Amino acid sequence: MAPSELVELLELEAIMRDGETHLETQVACEVSVGAQKFPVHVIALGNPDPNVPVVGFFGGFHGLERIGSAVVLAYLRSLVQRLPWDSELHRQLESVRLVFMPIVNPGGMWRGTRANPNGVDLMRNSPLEASEDVPFLLGGQRISSRLPWYRGPLAGPMEIENQAVCAVVEREFFGRKFGIALDCHSGFGINDRIWFPYAHTALPIAHLPEMHALKGIYDQTHPHHRYVFEPQSRQYLAHGDLWDHLYQRACALPGLTFLPLTLEMGSWLWVKKNPRQLFSRHGIFNPLIEHRQQRVLRRHVYWLDFLARAACGHQLWIPDEAQREDYRQQAIKHWYWKAGL
């Protein structure tokens, strides 16, 4: 079977052909699965000027969670289809750069596994160690690649897929003043959640005021949304979280505000509505009924588009120095009061 017969890659290739006059494309790396080789594509559009903000959309870190890639592809497809006629979109793209990595782990997607072809969970693979106790196995383990949540060998390099993501973030984000990254996943509970760092500690991040302000403008403009917006540490702690690792690296750069987010779609609701999905490994993490998948794509594409618009106007809602402490105290009260921080 040729790599292009992987449905998500086939869709991405079609989008790239349709938008070739507007899109910048490159292959960040190639992943081997036996004799097969799969490209990890990076697509960009908008203003390359480092003075404008950037938003990155990532999907497919876990091969079983195909709906994450589907959401990113749906948004990219929407943009490409609007480019021939939407003058407002062209004006927006003068003020922002958009970067897409819809299928980070094509080898795992091909094999139908959470991990990559080496058996490594890419979201447990960074060198960052948790500073507090983590759940057994779930928090990341180095016992065996035959067990879930395997981190990779101690002191080994990050997996090639993660190295590619880091290179893209370094190139596209680290030379700018403002950026948002959204990583799309599924499989946690009934509610759709927006997570932000940290995963390796329960302590709040340096940009907690900015996260609270972002939540605030979304609550104001979409008061009936169903997202639970929270630090990942409220649910569980983990070793090796890639976005924690990249966020900490970004914090060492002066003048950069980097806000990494994770969309964690609540797949248990799909199982509740269609219990037969429990008998399918893919069904635990993805909506299998077509109309339900379409509904999921419609709902979450609005969130992706909101982030692009929020980045364009970030100077209008980011707290200034005089406001930051007030925003921080509100955020502590909202998210961390049980921890006594």
N, C-alpha and C positions, 0 to 999 in steps of 0.2 A: 504494500500500500504506500503510495507516494505521500510525502509530508503535506502536500496541498489538499489531500483528502481528509485531513483533520478539519472538521467542519469550521471551527473557529479560525484557523489559519486561512481557509478558503474564503471566509467572509472578510477577513482583514485584507487579503490580497485584492479582493474585488473593490474594497473601499479605497485602497491605495491607487488602483488603476483609475477609478472614477475621479479621484481628487488630485491626480498627479501634477497638474499645473499649479496647485496651491500648496501642496504638502512637501515638507522635507522628510526624507526617509533614509534610514540606515539600518543595517543589521548589527546589533550590539554584540552578539556572540552567536555561536552555533552549538547546539546541544545534540549529542549522539545518543541514540538508543539502538544498540546493535549496529546494523548496517545503515540505519536511517539517520539523517541529519535534519535537525529542525532549526530554523532561524528564529532568533528573538528580535523582533522588529521594534524600532523606535520611530515614532511619527511626530512631527512638530508642525505647527502653523502659528501664524500671528507674528508679532513684531520681535525680531531677534535682538533689538537694542537692550543692553544690560540694564538700562535705567527703568525699564518697564517691569511690572511684576510677572511672575510665572506661576502657572498651575499645572501640576502633573497628575495624570490619571493612570493608575496601575491596576492590573488584574491578573488572575491566574497564577498567583504564587503557589496555591495548592491545587494540584491537578484535578482533584475531585470536585472542586467548587467552580464549575464552569459558568455558573450564573454571574460570578464576578467579572469574568471576561466579557460575558454577553452585555452587561450594563455599560462597560467602557466602550465596547464596539457600537452599541446602539447610539451613544452620545456622539462618537466620532462620525458615524454614518449620518446622523442628523446634521452635523455641521457641514459635512461635505455636500449634502444635498441642498443646503441653504446657500452655499457660497455663490452659485450662478445668479441668484436673484435678490439676496437679502443685503441691502445696502447698510442696514443697521448693524448686521454682523460684521461687515467689513470695517465699520467705524470702531466697533468693539475690539476687533483684532489689532487695530493700531495701538491699543492701550494695554495689551496683554499678550503673553506668549503661552501657548498651550502645548503640552508634551504628553504623549501617550505611549505606554508600554502595556498593551492589552493582554498579552500572553507571555508572562514572565517564565512560566514553567511548562513549555510545550511537551517536554518529555514525560512529565508526570501526567499531563492531560492525555497524552497518547496511551500511556500505560494504565490510566484509570486509578492513579494513586495520589494520595495527599503529598507525598514526598517527591523529590526529583528522581531521575533514574539511578542515582547513587544511594537512594534510600534516605536522603537528608531532608528534613523539614526546613525549608528556606526561612521560615519565621522563627527558627530557634538557632540559626547558624552564624550570627554575628559573634565577635569575640567578647561581647559585653556580658558580664556575670551579674546575676541578681544579687542585690545587697541584703535581701531578706529571704526567708524560707519560701520555697516554691512548691506547688503540688507535685507529688510523685508522678513521674513520667510526663504528665501534662505540661509541667514547667520546663521541660527539656531534659534529655538524658543522653549519656554517651555509652550506655551499656551495649547496645546493638542496633544496627540499621534494620533488623527484623522487627523491632518494636517501634510503635509510633512515637513521634516527636523527637526523633534522633537528631542530635546537634551536629554530627560530624566528629572526626577525630580531634582529640585535644591538641591545640597548637597548630592544627592544619589550616591552610588557607580557606577563605570563604569559597563556597561553591561558585562556579563560573556565572550562573544566573545572577547571584547576588553581587558579584563583582561588576557585572554589567549594569545593574541598577545603581550601584554606588557611583560608577563612572558617569552615568547620566545625571544623577543628582549633583555631583561635583561640577559638571560642565554647565548645567542649566540653572542651578539654584545658587551655588556658592558664590557666584560673582554678582549677585543681585541684592537688592535691599529687602525684597519681600517675596515670599513664595508659599504656596499651599500645595501639599501632596495628599492625594486621596487614594487609598488602597482598598479595593473592593473584595470582600469575602462573604461567606455564608456559613451557617451551621451553629449559631449560638442562640438557643432559646426561641421564644415566640416573638419578642420585640425586635424591631430594627434598631440598631444601635450605632451611634457615631462615637468611636473611641479616639482618645488622644493620649500621648505618652503621659506617665510612664507605664511600662509593663514590668520593669526590673525592680521598682521600688514604689512604695506607697507615697513617697514625698511628692509634692507638687512641682511642676515644671516652672522654669523661669518665665515663660510666656503665658502664664495662667491668666493675666488680665486680658490678653489678646484673644485667648480661647473663649473666655466668658463674653467678651464683646461680640465675637463671631456668633456664638449661640444666641446672644440677645437680638441681633439684627435678623437672624433666621426666625426666631420666635415671633418677632414683630411682623414680619412680612408673610409668614406662613403659620398663623396661630393655631391651626388645626392639624399640624403635622404629627406624625406618630413616632418620630425618632426619640430615643433615649440618648442624650448627649452627655458623655461622662468620661473620666479617665479610665483606661483599661484596668488599672490596679484595683478598681472597685469590684472587679469580677475575679481576677486571678493574677498572680505574678508569674513571670517566666524569665528564664535565661535567654540570651542571644537574640532578643527582639531587634530586627533590622532597623526599624524606624526609631527606636530609642538610640541605637548606635549612630544613625545619621543625624538625629536631632542633637545629640551631644557634640558631634563634630561641628555642626552648624553654630552651636552656641559659642564655640571658640573663635568664631569669625566676627570681628567688630562690625556693627551696623546692619547685621542680617537678622530679619525676622522670618523664621522657617516654621511653618505650622503643619506637621504631619498628622493626618487623620486616617482612620480606618472605618469603612462602612461594613458593618457586620450584620448581614441580612438574617433575620430570624427564621431559619428553615423549619423549625418545629411546627410552625403554623401550617406549612404546606403538608407536612406529614399528618397533622391533625385533621385536615380537610380531606386527605386522601391516604388513609392508613396503609394501603397496599404499597406505598412507596418505601415502607420499612423493609421490604424484601428486596430492594434494589440499593446497591451501594451508592449509586448516583442519586437515587431518590431521597436519601437522607439529607443531601446538601443542595438540591436543585428542584425547582418546580417542574414536574414532568408533564403536566397538562398544558396544552398550548395557550389557552385563554389566560391561565394563571401566570404563565411566563410573560405574556404580553403585558398583563397588569403590573407585574413586578418591574419590567423595563420602563413602562410609562412613569411609574411613581418615582423611581430613583434617578432617572434622567433629569428631572427637575432639580434634584439636589446637586448634581454635577454642574448644571447650568448656573445655579445660584452661586457656586464657588467661583466660577469664572467671572461672574459679575461682581462678586464681593472683592475679588482681587483687583479688578479694574478701579474700584472706588475705595480701596483700602485706607487711603489717607483721610477719608471722611468718617470712618468708624473706629479706627485703631485709637486706643486711649493715648492721650499725650502724657507727658511726665507728671503733670499735676493731677491727672485722673487715675494713674495706674494703681496707686495704693488702694483707692476706693474700690476699683474693679477687682483687685486681688482679694480684698476682704470679703466682697460679695461672693466671689468664687469659692473661697475657703468655706464660707458659711453654707454654700449650696452643695459642694462636693465632698468636703473633708471634715465637717464638724464632728463626725463620729470618731475620727482619728485623733481629735484634740489638737490639730495643727494650728 
